[in-house]
Amino acid sequence: MKAGELFQCPHCGEESLVKKQALMDGFRKTGEILICALCQARVGEPAAPGADGGVEDRCRNLAALLGGDEREKTVLTADAGTRFCRDCRHFIAHPFLARCGLNGEPADPMADCPEFTARG
């Protein structure tokens, strides 16, 4: 049984949904149980992680749906030719308005900086 599944509750006798509820000890989560969405009676324990379709299974299912095979993750690397203001030594980050330390003007962090000096 898993959360969101429709079932006949043995406690209230109604057709209901399974709901996952956290067991708490103060502010610390100690576990999870499955309960009836109508009467809140305990109806079971959740399945072990990965037993009912983990990330690997979902990726495999998606690849099968799209008609392709699984590929390795793409790794993005910084290009040596980038001259973003955010990577410049003179960039002054501020939550409300980022500025350039050279001219005091507002700076766009993703803009190409003509006076770029790499942080060292």
Accessible surface in RSA format (square Angstrom, percent):
REM  Atomic radii and reference values for relative SASA: ProtOr
REM  Chains: A
REM  Algorithm: Lee & Richards
REM  Probe-radius: 1.40
REM  Slices: 20
REM RES _ NUM      All-atoms   Total-Side   Main-Chain    Non-polar    All polar
REM                ABS   REL    ABS   REL    ABS   REL    ABS   REL    ABS   REL
RES MET A   1   109.48  56.7  54.41  36.0  55.08 131.1  58.14  49.4  51.35  68.0
RES LYS A   2   115.52  56.4 113.73  69.8   1.79   4.3  64.75  58.3  50.77  54.1
RES ALA A   3    48.74  44.8  26.20  40.4  22.54  51.3  26.44  37.2  22.30  59.1
RES GLY A   4    55.29  68.2   0.00   N/A  55.29  68.2  32.60  89.5  22.69  50.8
RES GLU A   5    70.18  40.3  60.98  46.1   9.20  21.9  31.88  61.7  38.29  31.3
RES LEU A   6   107.40  59.8  85.54  61.2  21.86  55.0  85.58  60.1  21.83  58.7
RES PHE A   7    24.32  12.2  14.42   8.9   9.90  25.8  24.32  14.7   0.00   0.0
RES GLN A   8   115.26  64.5  96.68  70.7  18.58  44.2  55.28 117.7  59.98  45.5
RES CYS A   9     1.24   0.9   0.00   0.0   1.24   2.9   0.00   0.0   1.24   1.3
RES PRO A  10   107.29  78.2  66.50  60.6  40.79 148.3  78.52  64.8  28.77 178.8
RES HIS A  11   115.64  63.2  78.01  54.2  37.64  96.3  56.73  58.5  58.91  68.5
RES CYS A  12    49.61  37.5  18.61  20.8  31.01  72.9  28.29  71.7  21.32  23.0
RES GLY A  13    44.18  54.5   0.00   N/A  44.18  54.5  28.27  77.6  15.91  35.6
RES GLU A  14    98.77  56.7  97.44  73.7   1.33   3.2  21.19  41.0  77.58  63.3
RES GLU A  15   109.48  62.9  88.08  66.6  21.40  51.0  24.28  47.0  85.20  69.6
RES SER A  16     5.98   5.1   0.40   0.5   5.58  12.9   5.58  11.9   0.40   0.6
RES LEU A  17    87.62  48.8  86.51  61.9   1.11   2.8  86.51  60.8   1.11   3.0
RES VAL A  18     4.13   2.7   0.00   0.0   4.13   9.9   0.00   0.0   4.13  11.2
RES LYS A  19    97.90  47.8  94.44  57.9   3.46   8.2  57.45  51.7  40.45  43.1
RES LYS A  20   101.18  49.4  78.95  48.4  22.23  52.9  29.62  26.7  71.56  76.2
RES GLN A  21    80.26  44.9  76.27  55.7   3.98   9.5  18.20  38.7  62.06  47.1
RES ALA A  22    43.28  39.8  25.71  39.7  17.56  40.0  25.71  36.2  17.56  46.5
RES LEU A  23    67.69  37.7  66.45  47.5   1.25   3.1  67.69  47.5   0.00   0.0
RES MET A  24   110.00  57.0  74.19  49.1  35.81  85.3  69.10  58.7  40.90  54.2
RES ASP A  25    82.28  57.6  71.96  71.6  10.31  24.4  14.72  34.6  67.56  67.4
RES GLY A  26    66.44  81.9   0.00   N/A  66.44  81.9  41.39 113.6  25.05  56.1
RES PHE A  27   211.26 105.7 182.79 113.2  28.46  74.1 183.40 111.2  27.85  79.7
RES ARG A  28   151.09  63.4 146.52  74.7   4.57  10.9  69.58  95.1  81.51  49.4
RES LYS A  29   114.21  55.7  89.19  54.7  25.02  59.6  54.25  48.8  59.96  63.9
RES THR A  30    78.07  55.5  38.07  38.6  40.00  95.3  35.97  48.3  42.10  63.6
RES GLY A  31    26.07  32.1   0.00   N/A  26.07  32.1  25.55  70.1   0.52   1.2
RES GLU A  32    53.79  30.9  43.42  32.8  10.37  24.7   9.51  18.4  44.28  36.1
RES ILE A  33    13.76   7.8  13.76  10.3   0.00   0.0  13.76   9.9   0.00   0.0
RES LEU A  34     0.77   0.4   0.77   0.5   0.00   0.0   0.77   0.5   0.00   0.0
RES ILE A  35     2.14   1.2   2.14   1.6   0.00   0.0   2.14   1.5   0.00   0.0
RES CYS A  36     0.00   0.0   0.00   0.0   0.00   0.0   0.00   0.0   0.00   0.0
RES ALA A  37    38.43  35.3  22.79  35.2  15.64  35.6  22.80  32.1  15.63  41.4
RES LEU A  38   110.89  61.8  81.94  58.6  28.95  72.8  84.01  59.0  26.89  72.4
RES CYS A  39    51.55  39.0  22.84  25.5  28.71  67.5  30.47  77.2  21.08  22.7
RES GLN A  40    92.94  52.0  75.28  55.0  17.67  42.1  50.53 107.6  42.41  32.2
RES ALA A  41    23.15  21.3  14.64  22.6   8.51  19.4  23.15  32.6   0.00   0.0
RES ARG A  42   128.84  54.1 112.38  57.3  16.47  39.2  48.15  65.8  80.69  48.9
RES VAL A  43    28.41  18.7   1.69   1.5  26.72  64.4   9.31   8.1  19.10  51.8
RES GLY A  44    26.04  32.1   0.00   N/A  26.04  32.1  25.10  68.9   0.94   2.1
RES GLU A  45   103.56  59.5  85.10  64.4  18.46  43.9  57.54 111.3  46.02  37.6
RES PRO A  46    39.76  29.0  23.65  21.6  16.10  58.5  23.82  19.7  15.93  99.0
RES ALA A  47    56.78  52.2  27.47  42.4  29.31  66.7  38.76  54.6  18.02  47.7
RES ALA A  48    64.40  59.2  51.78  79.9  12.62  28.7  57.84  81.5   6.56  17.4
RES PRO A  49   138.75 101.1 107.07  97.6  31.68 115.1 117.38  96.9  21.37 132.8
RES GLY A  50    51.54  63.6   0.00   N/A  51.54  63.6  24.25  66.5  27.30  61.1
RES ALA A  51    76.09  70.0  32.78  50.6  43.30  98.5  44.19  62.2  31.90  84.5
RES ASP A  52    83.40  58.4  55.44  55.2  27.96  66.1  30.35  71.4  53.05  52.9
RES GLY A  53    29.98  37.0   0.00   N/A  29.98  37.0  14.18  38.9  15.80  35.4
RES GLY A  54    16.34  20.1   0.00   N/A  16.34  20.1  15.69  43.0   0.65   1.5
RES VAL A  55    92.32  60.8  90.29  81.7   2.03   4.9  90.36  78.5   1.96   5.3
RES GLU A  56   120.52  69.2 116.47  88.1   4.04   9.6  56.51 109.3  64.00  52.3
RES ASP A  57    49.23  34.5  49.07  48.8   0.16   0.4  12.47  29.4  36.75  36.7
RES ARG A  58   143.71  60.3 138.05  70.4   5.67  13.5  65.19  89.1  78.52  47.6
RES CYS A  59    64.81  49.0  58.94  65.7   5.87  13.8  16.54  41.9  48.27  52.0
RES ARG A  60   124.52  52.3 123.39  62.9   1.13   2.7  55.81  76.3  68.71  41.6
RES ASN A  61    99.56  68.7  92.73  89.6   6.83  16.4  26.86  64.7  72.69  70.3
RES LEU A  62    99.75  55.6  96.15  68.8   3.60   9.0  99.16  69.6   0.59   1.6
RES ALA A  63    17.13  15.8  10.72  16.5   6.41  14.6  16.73  23.6   0.40   1.1
RES ALA A  64    78.55  72.2  49.97  77.1  28.58  65.0  58.99  83.1  19.55  51.8
RES LEU A  65   142.55  79.4 112.69  80.6  29.85  75.0 120.15  84.4  22.40  60.3
RES LEU A  66   132.53  73.8  99.39  71.1  33.14  83.3 103.88  73.0  28.66  77.1
RES GLY A  67    70.36  86.8   0.00   N/A  70.36  86.8  34.88  95.7  35.48  79.5
RES GLY A  68    45.61  56.2   0.00   N/A  45.61  56.2  34.07  93.5  11.54  25.9
RES ASP A  69   119.37  83.6 102.95 102.5  16.42  38.8  42.97 101.1  76.40  76.2
RES GLU A  70    99.50  57.1  71.68  54.2  27.82  66.2  33.35  64.5  66.15  54.0
RES ARG A  71   217.80  91.4 181.71  92.6  36.09  85.9  64.36  88.0 153.44  93.0
RES GLU A  72   165.19  94.8 140.52 106.3  24.67  58.7  60.67 117.4 104.52  85.3
RES LYS A  73   193.27  94.3 169.01 103.7  24.26  57.8 119.72 107.8  73.55  78.3
RES THR A  74   117.90  83.9  86.69  87.9  31.21  74.4  59.13  79.4  58.77  88.8
RES VAL A  75   122.38  80.5  97.00  87.8  25.37  61.1 100.59  87.4  21.78  59.1
RES LEU A  76   162.46  90.5 134.21  96.0  28.24  71.0 135.91  95.4  26.55  71.4
RES THR A  77   118.29  84.1  87.50  88.7  30.79  73.4  64.90  87.2  53.39  80.7
RES ALA A  78   101.53  93.4  62.10  95.8  39.43  89.7  72.21 101.7  29.32  77.7
RES ASP A  79    98.26  68.8  86.22  85.8  12.04  28.5  28.72  67.6  69.54  69.4
RES ALA A  80   110.43 101.5  68.57 105.8  41.86  95.2  81.52 114.8  28.91  76.6
RES GLY A  81    56.88  70.1   0.00   N/A  56.88  70.1  37.11 101.8  19.77  44.3
RES THR A  82    51.87  36.9  36.79  37.3  15.08  35.9  32.00  43.0  19.87  30.0
RES ARG A  83    96.58  40.6  93.91  47.9   2.67   6.4  31.12  42.5  65.46  39.7
RES PHE A  84    53.47  26.8  53.41  33.1   0.06   0.2  53.41  32.4   0.06   0.2
RES CYS A  85    17.53  13.3  17.53  19.6   0.00   0.0   2.08   5.3  15.45  16.7
RES ARG A  86   100.31  42.1  98.28  50.1   2.03   4.8  23.98  32.8  76.33  46.3
RES ASP A  87    56.27  39.4  51.75  51.5   4.52  10.7  19.56  46.0  36.71  36.6
RES CYS A  88     4.37   3.3   4.24   4.7   0.13   0.3   1.76   4.5   2.61   2.8
RES ARG A  89   137.73  57.8 115.48  58.9  22.25  53.0  38.67  52.8  99.06  60.0
RES HIS A  90    47.74  26.1  42.64  29.6   5.10  13.1  29.10  30.0  18.64  21.7
RES PHE A  91    37.36  18.7  15.49   9.6  21.88  56.9  18.02  10.9  19.35  55.4
RES ILE A  92    95.20  54.2  92.02  68.6   3.18   7.7  95.17  68.5   0.03   0.1
RES ALA A  93    79.69  73.3  53.62  82.8  26.07  59.3  54.17  76.3  25.52  67.6
RES HIS A  94   100.27  54.8  82.67  57.5  17.60  45.0  55.56  57.3  44.71  52.0
RES PRO A  95   122.83  89.5  78.88  71.9  43.95 159.8  92.64  76.5  30.20 187.7
RES PHE A  96   179.58  89.8 146.64  90.8  32.94  85.7 150.62  91.3  28.96  82.9
RES LEU A  97    81.60  45.4  74.91  53.6   6.69  16.8  78.20  54.9   3.40   9.2
RES ALA A  98    14.81  13.6   9.70  15.0   5.11  11.6   9.70  13.7   5.11  13.5
RES ARG A  99    96.40  40.5  96.40  49.1   0.00   0.0  29.28  40.0  67.12  40.7
RES CYS A 100    21.43  16.2  20.54  22.9   0.89   2.1   9.42  23.9  12.01  12.9
RES GLY A 101    42.39  52.3   0.00   N/A  42.39  52.3  12.02  33.0  30.37  68.0
RES LEU A 102    96.78  53.9  61.84  44.2  34.94  87.8  63.64  44.7  33.14  89.2
RES ASN A 103    92.83  64.0  63.25  61.1  29.58  71.2  37.32  89.8  55.50  53.6
RES GLY A 104    38.86  47.9   0.00   N/A  38.86  47.9  28.20  77.4  10.66  23.9
RES GLU A 105   101.58  58.3 101.12  76.5   0.46   1.1  30.58  59.2  71.00  58.0
RES PRO A 106    78.85  57.5  57.64  52.5  21.21  77.1  57.95  47.8  20.89 129.8
RES ALA A 107    19.15  17.6   3.90   6.0  15.24  34.7  11.07  15.6   8.08  21.4
RES ASP A 108    86.98  60.9  75.94  75.6  11.05  26.1  31.29  73.6  55.69  55.5
RES PRO A 109    51.47  37.5  51.47  46.9   0.00   0.0  51.47  42.5   0.00   0.0
RES MET A 110   111.14  57.6  96.84  64.1  14.29  34.0  86.86  73.8  24.28  32.2
RES ALA A 111    36.57  33.6  28.00  43.2   8.57  19.5  36.57  51.5   0.00   0.0
RES ASP A 112   109.11  76.4  86.53  86.1  22.57  53.4  36.61  86.2  72.49  72.3
RES CYS A 113    10.82   8.2   9.01  10.1   1.81   4.3   1.16   2.9   9.66  10.4
RES PRO A 114   108.42  79.0  79.27  72.3  29.15 106.0  89.29  73.7  19.13 118.9
RES GLU A 115    97.75  56.1  86.94  65.8  10.81  25.7  48.70  94.2  49.05  40.0
RES PHE A 116    46.44  23.2  25.49  15.8  20.95  54.5  25.49  15.5  20.95  60.0
RES THR A 117    53.48  38.0  49.69  50.4   3.79   9.0  37.33  50.1  16.15  24.4
RES ALA A 118    61.98  57.0  51.66  79.7  10.32  23.5  51.67  72.8  10.31  27.3
RES ARG A 119   148.51  62.4 124.16  63.3  24.35  58.0  56.32  77.0  92.19  55.9
RES GLY A 120   107.28 132.3   0.00   N/A 107.28 132.3  53.13 145.8  54.15 121.3
END  Absolute sums over single chains surface
CHAIN  1 A     9591.0       7170.7       2420.3       5508.6       4082.4
END  Absolute sums over all chains
TOTAL          9591.0       7170.7       2420.3       5508.6       4082.4
